[in-house]
Amino acid sequence: MISDLTTLHGGVRKTALSVNVNKVALLRNTRHLDIPSVRRAAELCLEAGAQGITVHPRPDERHIRPDDVYELAALMKDWPDREFNVEGNPLQNLMHFVRDLTARGLPLHQCTFVPDSEDQFTSDHGWTFPEDTERLAPLIEQAHSRGVRVSLFMDPVAGAMAAAKAVGADRVEFYTESYARAWPTSDKEAALQSFADAARAAAAAGLGINAGHDLNRDNLTDFLRAVPGVQEVSIGHALIADALELGYTATVKDYLRCIGNAFLTTTAE
């Protein structure tokens, strides 16, 4: 399996930032001018220090298109110390990209299995067990046979982590919208506790931990302070929205600052 690229400082792993560039493609697709450039957006984010790039190519091609996936994979060959993560439903089009990218010798470090329907507005729930075990197991095995790490999009349910490991997953990606909704309210601490409990259960099962969905510059540091062992956050919508005002470079650096603040607080304690 390909090793993870979370950074080390003082012997402690620091959360990696993977930038999801779907929304750049969504804006581009409103015209036929090929601007803004998805490739250039990814390149600027990598130059600013992002540790990875994420895409979620849906079957309807509403944002990321197949050509984008291959172009970004080719770009990642120039960044061997960074990771390329492709998300999607393995029962739809995701496994095609897993097979084709690896057959072409293009980088694919991680695939994130997401149980969304073809017409779903955005990802809004994780896999469930034992209901999804039988169909996920052979697909995870296929990805592993190609040397690709598998992360399962999961709700923060501590009791499901052992089942995710048993089906063959390497990591889980916590679906963090419930935390994002609760963050400015009195429900924040209860939401954080559910993720912290799930993270401890995931670690006990031998799973790596990713997180993503509606994380932003306001709520990211608090999340990483409270939830142990998060190796990667995948952030798209909020980051690209911030970049419209601040630019890619300043935005990525500020998200890295948010991550660093959580890391410094944790190590100081």
C-alpha positions in Angstrom: 0.0 0.0 0.0 1.1 3.6 -0.6 2.2 5.3 2.6 0.3 8.4 3.8 1.9 11.8 3.5 0.8 13.4 6.7 3.7 15.6 7.9 5.8 14.9 10.9 7.0 17.5 13.4 8.6 16.5 16.7 7.5 12.9 16.1 3.8 13.9 16.0 1.7 13.5 12.8 0.2 16.7 11.5 -3.0 16.7 9.5 -2.6 17.0 5.8 -4.8 19.4 3.7 -6.2 18.0 0.4 -8.0 20.6 -1.7 -11.1 19.5 -3.5 -11.2 21.5 -6.8 -14.7 20.4 -7.9 -16.2 23.9 -7.5 -13.5 25.3 -9.8 -14.8 22.9 -12.5 -18.4 23.9 -11.7 -17.7 27.5 -12.4 -15.8 26.6 -15.6 -18.7 24.5 -16.9 -21.1 27.5 -16.9 -19.4 28.7 -20.1 -17.4 27.2 -23.0 -14.2 29.1 -22.5 -12.2 26.6 -20.3 -11.8 29.2 -17.6 -11.1 29.1 -14.7 -8.5 26.3 -15.2 -8.9 23.4 -12.9 -5.3 22.3 -13.5 -4.0 25.8 -12.7 -6.1 25.9 -9.5 -4.6 22.6 -8.3 -1.1 23.8 -9.2 -1.4 27.0 -7.3 -2.8 25.1 -4.2 0.1 22.7 -4.3 2.6 25.5 -4.7 1.0 27.1 -1.6 1.6 24.0 0.4 -1.5 21.8 0.1 -0.5 18.2 0.6 -3.0 16.8 -1.8 -5.7 17.3 -4.5 -9.2 15.7 -4.3 -11.8 15.4 -7.1 -15.2 13.8 -7.1 -16.2 13.1 -10.7 -19.9 12.4 -10.7 -21.6 10.5 -13.6 -23.5 13.6 -14.8 -20.2 15.5 -15.1 -21.8 18.5 -13.4 -18.3 19.7 -12.4 -15.2 17.4 -12.7 -15.1 15.7 -16.0 -13.1 12.6 -17.0 -10.5 14.7 -18.8 -9.9 16.7 -15.6 -9.2 13.5 -13.7 -6.5 12.5 -16.2 -5.0 15.9 -16.5 -4.8 16.3 -12.7 -3.3 12.8 -12.4 -0.6 13.8 -14.9 0.0 17.0 -13.0 0.5 15.0 -9.8 3.4 13.2 -11.4 5.3 16.4 -11.0 4.5 16.4 -7.3 5.7 13.0 -6.0 5.5 14.2 -2.4 1.8 15.0 -2.6 -1.3 12.8 -3.0 -4.2 12.5 -5.5 -7.5 11.3 -4.0 -10.5 10.5 -6.2 -13.9 10.2 -4.5 -17.1 8.7 -5.7 -19.5 5.9 -5.6 -17.7 2.6 -6.4 -21.1 1.3 -7.7 -21.1 4.0 -10.3 -18.1 5.4 -12.1 -15.3 5.4 -9.5 -13.8 2.0 -10.1 -13.4 2.9 -13.8 -11.0 5.7 -12.8 -9.2 3.4 -10.3 -8.6 0.8 -13.0 -7.8 3.2 -15.8 -5.5 5.6 -13.9 -3.4 2.7 -12.5 -3.3 1.0 -15.9 -1.9 4.2 -17.4 0.7 4.4 -14.7 -0.8 7.7 -13.4 -0.8 8.6 -9.7 -3.7 7.5 -7.5 -2.9 7.3 -3.9 -6.3 7.1 -2.4 -9.9 6.5 -3.5 -12.7 7.5 -1.2 -15.9 5.4 -1.5 -19.0 7.7 -1.1 -22.5 6.2 -1.1 -24.2 9.0 -3.1 -26.9 8.5 -5.7 -26.3 9.8 -9.3 -28.7 12.7 -8.9 -27.7 13.6 -5.3 -27.1 17.3 -4.7 -24.1 16.6 -2.5 -22.8 13.8 -0.3 -25.0 13.6 2.8 -24.5 10.2 4.6 -22.0 7.5 5.1 -21.9 3.7 4.5 -23.8 1.4 6.9 -22.9 -2.0 8.2 -23.7 -4.9 7.8 -26.0 -3.7 5.0 -23.1 -2.5 2.7 -20.5 -5.2 3.6 -21.2 -7.6 0.8 -21.0 -5.1 -2.0 -18.1 -3.1 -0.7 -15.7 -6.0 0.1 -14.8 -7.0 -3.5 -14.5 -3.4 -4.6 -12.1 -2.6 -1.8 -10.1 -5.7 -2.8 -10.0 -4.5 -6.4 -8.6 -1.1 -5.3 -6.0 -2.8 -3.1 -4.9 -5.0 -6.0 -4.1 -1.8 -7.8 -2.1 -0.5 -4.9 -4.7 2.2 -4.0 -5.6 3.0 -0.4 -9.3 3.0 0.4 -11.2 5.4 2.6 -14.9 4.9 3.4 -17.1 8.0 3.8 -18.7 7.4 7.3 -21.0 9.0 9.8 -19.4 9.5 13.3 -20.8 6.2 14.6 -18.2 4.6 16.9 -19.8 1.2 16.7 -19.4 1.0 12.9 -15.6 1.4 12.9 -14.7 -2.2 13.5 -17.0 -3.2 10.6 -15.4 -0.7 8.3 -12.0 -2.2 9.1 -13.3 -5.8 8.7 -14.6 -5.1 5.2 -11.1 -4.0 4.3 -11.0 -0.2 4.5 -7.6 1.5 5.3 -9.2 4.7 6.5 -12.6 6.3 7.2 -13.5 9.8 6.1 -15.8 11.3 8.7 -18.8 13.2 7.2 -18.5 16.4 9.2 -21.7 18.3 8.2 -23.3 17.6 11.6 -20.4 19.3 13.3 -20.4 22.2 10.9 -24.1 22.8 11.6 -23.6 22.6 15.4 -20.4 24.6 15.5 -21.9 28.1 16.2 -24.5 26.6 18.6 -24.7 25.1 22.1 -24.7 21.7 20.4 -21.1 22.0 19.4 -19.5 20.1 22.2 -21.9 17.1 21.9 -21.2 17.0 18.1 -17.4 17.1 18.8 -17.8 14.3 21.3 -19.4 12.0 18.8 -16.5 12.5 16.4 -13.9 12.1 19.1 -15.5 8.8 20.2 -15.7 7.6 16.6 -12.1 8.6 16.0 -10.9 6.6 19.0 -12.9 3.6 17.9 -11.4 3.9 14.4 -7.9 4.1 15.8 -8.5 1.1 18.0 -9.7 -0.9 15.0 -6.6 0.0 13.1 -8.1 2.6 10.7 -6.6 5.8 9.5 -8.8 8.9 9.9 -9.8 11.5 7.3 -12.5 14.2 7.6 -14.4 16.5 5.3 -17.6 18.3 4.4 -18.3 21.9 5.4 -15.1 22.4 7.3 -13.9 26.0 7.0 -11.5 28.5 8.5 -13.9 29.2 11.4 -14.5 25.6 12.6 -11.5 23.6 11.4 -9.1 24.3 14.3 -11.7 23.4 17.0 -12.4 20.2 15.2 -8.8 19.1 15.0 -8.2 20.0 18.6 -11.1 17.8 19.8 -10.8 14.9 17.4 -7.7 12.8 17.8 -5.6 11.3 15.0 -7.0 13.1 11.9 -4.5 12.4 9.1 -6.2 14.4 6.3 -9.0 16.9 5.8 -10.5 17.3 2.3 -11.9 20.8 1.9 -13.5 22.1 -1.3 -16.6 24.4 -1.2 -15.5 26.7 1.6 -11.9 26.8 0.5 -12.7 27.7 -3.1 -15.3 30.3 -1.9 -12.5 31.9 0.2 -10.2 31.8 -2.8 -12.6 34.0 -4.7 -11.8 36.7 -2.2 -8.3 36.0 -1.1 -6.7 34.1 -4.0 -5.6 30.4 -3.9 -2.2 31.1 -2.3 -3.4 33.1 0.6 -6.4 30.8 1.2 -4.4 27.6 1.3 -1.8 29.2 3.6 -4.6 30.3 6.0 -6.1 26.8 6.1 -2.6 25.5 6.9 -2.5 28.1 9.6 -5.8 26.8 11.1 -4.4 23.2 11.0 -1.1 24.4 12.6 -3.0 26.2 15.4 -4.7 23.0 16.4 -1.4 21.1 16.2 0.5 23.6 18.3 -2.3 23.6 20.9 -2.3 19.8 21.0 1.5 19.5 21.4 1.6 22.3 24.0 -0.9 20.5 26.1 
